[in-house]
Structure formats: C-alpha cells, structure tokens
C-alpha cells in the first residue's frame, strides 16, 4: 500500500470523538499561515464574495475540507440510519429529485461543496442508485475511494475510462442517477460560461458533460448543492434546467452554482485556480 493509501486507511479508522477536535485545532493553526492551496481558496472566495476572507472563515474552510475527507473515508461504516439522519432536504427538493428520477431519469451536477459522497450515499438509500465519475489521481487513492463508494451502492467510472459518455448514457437508461461534480474543469476544453460574482460576471470554463448527457438521454438536468449545517448537511436542489443547447444548460448550472457558493463559500472546496488570472503565489 502506498503512503496515500495508508493515510486514507488510517483516517478511516479515527473515531469522530478524536478527529473532530483535531480538525478544529489544526484548521485554526493552518489559518495563521495558510499554505498555497488555502491561499488560493482565499483568492477564489474573494472573487466570489467581493471580500477577502479573514482568519475565522479561512479556518472554517480548512475545517470543512478536512471534515469531508474524514467523513468520506468513514461512510462505509455508517449505518443507514446515520446517513439518513445526517441529511437535511426540503420536502419540495426531495420530491423534485424523486420525480425526475422516476419519470425519465435525472442527471445531477454538483459544485465542489461539503460532501458529495454523503449526498450520493443518501440518494442510494432513497432508491436512486448513483453512477458517477471519479478523478483518477494516485492509484491507491482512487482504488480506496472506489471501494468505499461501491460499498455504498454507487457505480464508479474513472475519468480516463474509454467511451465514458456512452457508459453514463447507459447508466441513465438503466435507472441510475448520474451525478457529476460540475464546477471545476479538469481539462483544456470545457464550456465557456459567465460565473456571477459580487462584482460582476467572470468568464470561466465548466465541464459540459452533465448538460450533454441530459440532452442525449432526455433525462432531467438538476443542480444540487451541499452545505454543512452543524453536524448535518443540507441539500439544495435547483429547478429543472431545460431548453437550449449544451452551452445554455451549462450556463444555467453556473448561475445556480454561483448563487449557492456565494451563500456559503467556506464549504466550497476549490483550492486550485478557478478564475482566470487569479493565482496564489
């Protein structure tokens, strides 16, 4: 096992009574002298909100990122009751998801907020089995998280898998909820969109996969954002994003994502360059 695989295995066994206070202490310490990824988050957050985050919000952002890491490594040990009890979702939002899944299928796009793994685990328990794509980083890390997610009922495809869009189309037609993290573009392509911020729209590129799949399969396209509320996590579901082409639907997702991120930027786990020319040194 590699060092990363070993670290994840260890994190998966640390009880919450230990890691929660550890995370709080470490997050305040790291906020005193933020490393480059956290400085990049500060700059990204400043563009979104119009205000440079102070030490408190920087510590909260670090704690949110660490919480997601620990909980994601431990989800396979949670009971079904624990997973359900951890989710807050309005009846209207829950019904929108269930109806879309039942009537023609749904493609879900999420920003990098809070724990998308917990959201996927909850969806599987609600009768909406998830298919998704995971970034293939270090081999043992990818293998570890694939095992955890598959035990929770998800179907995982690596992002380098050949014919990935065809596989996801088949998943959608097979009754699976196709869920894609869709704010940050990983390649050189992507769809140009205008991302609304506190000081005006900024042009960025976002993945067009979710919009493309909704068009080719006829599935309903929905945005879902996650945010922490105390020990629980809230899911916010957009109205169906319909009409237009891939560019138009991706812009609809950008509008929804931007509004959700602006409301709770500390749970936005984008610690890399996102806005053109905004780079931590």
N, C-alpha and C positions, 0 to 999 in steps of 0.2 A: 504494500500500500504506500502511495506517495505521501509526502508531508501534508498536502492539502486534504487528501482522503482521510488521513489520520486525524487532522484537526477537525474536520466535519464530524467524524465519528465521536470524538471527544465532546464536541459541542452538543451532539445529540443526546448525550448521557448526563449533562449537567442539570441538576434539578432547578426548577424556576426559583425556589427559595434562595438559591445561590446566584444564578445568573442575573436575576432582576436587579438586586442591589449592586452587583458588579458592573452592570451596564450603566446604571445611573452615575456611579463614581467615575468610571472610565470616560463617559461622554462629557462630563464637566471638565475632566482633566485634558482631554483632547481638544476641547473648545478653547483652552487657553492658548495653545499654539497649533492651530489646525494644520494638518498635513495637506498636500496639494489636492487630493480628491475632495476634502471638505472645503477647501478654499474655492474649488471650482463650484461646489454646490452653493456657496455663499454668493458667488457672482451670478449663477443661474437664478437663484432666488431673488437677487436684487433686480434683475431684468423683469422678472415676473411681477414683483410687488412694487417696484419703484423705491425700495428701501433696503439698504444693506443690513442683513441680519446681525443682531448683536450676539453676545456670548450665550445668552439664555436660549435663543432659537437655534443657534448652532449646536449647542449641547442636545437640544431636543431632536434635531435632525440626526445627529450621530446615534442617539438612543433608539430612534425609530428604525434606522438601518440595522442596528445590532439586534433589536427585538425581532425583526423579520428573519434575520439569519438564524437565531436560536429557535424560534418557533417553527420555521420551515424544516429544520433538521429533526425536530421532535414530533411533528404532526402524525407520523405513523404510529406513535404510542398513545395518541389522544383517543378517547372513546368517542363514539358517535354523538353522545350527549354533550361532551365537552366542545366538540366542533360546532354543533348547532347553537349551544349556549353562548358561543363567542361571537356570533354574528348578529348584527342589528340591520334590519332591512324593512323599509316601509311596506305595508301590505300591497300598495299600488305598484311599487317597484318589483316586488316578488311576483305578483300576478303577471306583470309585463314580460318578465323572463319566462315564466312557465307557459304562457300562451304562445309566445314566439317559438319556443322550443317544440311545443305540441303541434302548432299549425305551420308546418313548412320548414322548421328548423331555425336556428339562430347562429349568427357569427358575432362574437363578443370581442371588442377591442378595449384594452385596459392601459392606462398610463402606469409608469413605474411608481405606484403608490402603495404604502403599507404592505400587506401580504397577499399577493395574488395567488400564492399556493393555498392559503387558508380559504380564499374565495372559491378556488377550484374544488377543494375538499368538500366544502359546504354544498356546492352545486351537485356533485356526485351523489351526496346523501339525499338531495331533494329530487332525485330521479332524472337529473340532467347530466349524464356521464360526459366528461370533458375530454376533448382531444386538443393538444397544444403542441407548440414548437419550443424547444429549449436550445439556448445557445450552447454550442459545444466549445467549452473553454478547455481547461485541463481535463484529461481523460478520466481520472478518478473522481473529480468533482462532478462531471456530467453523469458518470455511472451512479454515483451516490444519490444525486437528486432524482435521477430517472427511477431508481429502485423505490425511493420514498414515494414519489408521485404515483407510480403504478400500483403500489400497495393501497393507495387511497382511491383507486378506481379510474385514474386518468390514463389516457393513451398518449405516449410521448414520442415525438419525432425530433431528431437532431436537425439543426438548421442547415446542415450540409447534406441532408438526405436527398438523393436524386428524385426529381419529379414530386417535390414536396407539395405543390399546389394541388396536383391530381390526388394525392393521398388525403389531403384535407377536404377536398370536394367529396371524396368517398366517405370520409368520416361524417361529414354533414348529412349526406344522404343516408347514412347508417344510423341516424338518430342521435349523433353526438353533438354536444355544444362545442363548437370550435372557438377556442379562446386564444387570443393573440395579444401579447404586450405590444402596443402600437404607437408609442410616442417617439421613442428614440430610433433613428435609422442606423442600422449596423453597416450598411454598405455604402457605395458611392452613388447609388441610384436614389430611389425614393421619389415621393411625390411632393412638389413644391406647394407649401401652404402658408397662409398668414396666421401666425400664432398671436392672439391678442395678449397684450401686456398692460400694465398700469400706465405706461407712457405711449402706447400705440402698438400697432401690429408689427411683428418681426417676421421676416421670411425665413422659414426653416424647411427641412425635408423630413417627411414622415413615411414609414412603410405603407405601401398601398395594398398589402396582401389581404387585409380584412375587407376592404371595400371591393376588391376584385372577387373574392370568394362569395360575397353577398350577391354580386351580380351574376356570377356563373352558376350558382346553385339556387338562386331565388330565395335564399334564407334572409330573415330579418337581420339587419345590422343594428347593433346596440352598443353604446359605450357604457362601461361600468367602471366606477372609481371607488377605491377603498381608502378609508381613513380610520385611524385609531381613535377610539373614544374610551379612555380609561383602559380597563383590561379587555374590552371588547372592540370589535371592528365593524364599522358601518359600510354597507354597500349602497352606492347611489347609481341608479340605472337611468340612462338617457331615454328620451323619446326615440322611436324608430327613426333611423337616418335613411331616408329613401329618396328616390329620384336622382337624376343626373348620372354622371359617369364616375369613374374611379377618383378623379381629381375632386369632383364636387362632394362625394361622400367622405373622402379623406379630410376635406376642409371642415365638414360637419363634425367629424371626430375631433379635429384640432380645436374647434370652438368649445366643445364640451370639455375636453381635457384641460384647456387653459383656464376655464372657469373653476373647475374643481381644484386644480393645482393652486390657483390664486387664493382660494379659501383656506387651504391647509398645506402650505408649501413645505412645512417641516416633515411631512410624510412622503414627499416626492424624492425618490431615491435616485436622482440623476446626478452622479458625482463625476461626470465626464463632460466634455464640451458638448453643448447643445445649441446655443445661439452663435451664429457666425461672428467671428472676431472676439468672442468673449472667452478668454483663456487665462487660467490661473498660472502665475509664474512661480 
